Each structure stands twice: as structure tokens, then as C-alpha cells.
Amino acid sequence: MKRIHGVLAGVLWIALQNGLLAQGPVHPGSLHPAQPDDSLVRHQTGKDLNEGSVLGCCEKLAGDNRRIYFLTDWSYGIVLQLNGVYSRAGMLFLKILLINHSGIDYGIDSLRFVIRDDHYETGEGRLIPIYIYGNAKTVKAQSRELYVFALPKFALPDKKHLDFELLEKKGGRNLRLKMGKRTLIHARFI
């Protein structure tokens, strides 16, 4: 598996503009600026995590069996599946599989997590991933990519859901997963 190396510039720019991250060089595989000793990642819950342990969790989850079978979206040969929801140390891990059955590469323009109301399409709040495991640039034709997203723990209010949106670069094969409160509450502890 490949790790992301700062490819989500749009998400990082939004985080910098909103004051969620301090400015500075970004450590590969992380959305946080490199620390002087480069060993700790501080996230929104205020706890310190060793970046190596987060990477170890992601690698362990990448090899885990599929746990969720009912959340899937597809569009013109592209399939997006939520394979599992996990919890550890103030973080929520989402294991997502992207399969390209078509003969055309799928270039990822942007991906985002948005908390939305069940009855309205307006987004209330965006969640910025703390760590992304996987190649988030492109999915080659006739191949698949597995991603593990580490998010800060959060609570969904009643009548709200979490949307994961994936937009294709220069294309219209956009995908969306709608995760309800029940799915997220049943996160498996690792």
C-alpha cells in the first residue's frame, strides 16, 4: 500500500484558513505539520498519538476482513464501498475500498467528509482527516485502491448523517456514501 504524500492540498488549505492546523511543512502521510522531534501527532481531541502507531493501525485495518456490506455506491464502472468502521484512542477509522471496473483511469479531484441534515442537502460541518492511508491521486483502470481515513471522534446529532463524497477530476463519475448514526456507533474497537 502506498501512503499519501500531501495530495489533498484543498483540504489542507481549508484547514489552514480555518486555523485547524498550524502553518509549516507537512510530514508525508499526515495532514499535520512536522513536529521538531517528528514523533507525535496532536489532533483535535488533545491527546498525543505516535504517528507510527497510527500507521500501524492503518496497516492492520487494511488487512482486516470486510465488516460492512450495505454501504456501496457506483457510477459507470466505479464502485465505492465502506468496508469497516473502527475506533481507537479518540480517533475513528473508516476503511473504504474504491474499485475501477472501467477501462479509464479514475483521477480523484477531491474527497470530503461532511455532516448533513437528513432532510436537507446543506452541509453543516466538514471533518478534516487526521491521517490518510492509501494512494489518493488516481485509481488505474481495472484495479482497486484501499483507503483508511483517521478522523477525530465526533458525535452525530439526531437526524444527521455523515457523507463521504469523492469527486472525479475532469469527469462526472462522482460517488457518495451516506453513513448514519447507527453505522458509526457500532464502530469496532481496535
Secondary structure, DSSP 4 states (H G I P E B T S, - for coil): -PBP-S--HHHHHHHHHTTSS-SSPBPTT-SSBPPSSS-EEE-TTS-EEEHHHHHHHHHHHHTSPP---S-EEEETTEEEEEEEEEEETTEEEEEEEEEE-SSS-EEEEEEEEEEEESS---EEEEE--SEEES--SEE-TTEEEEEEEEEE---PPTTEEEEEEEEETTS---EEEEE-HHHHHTPEE-
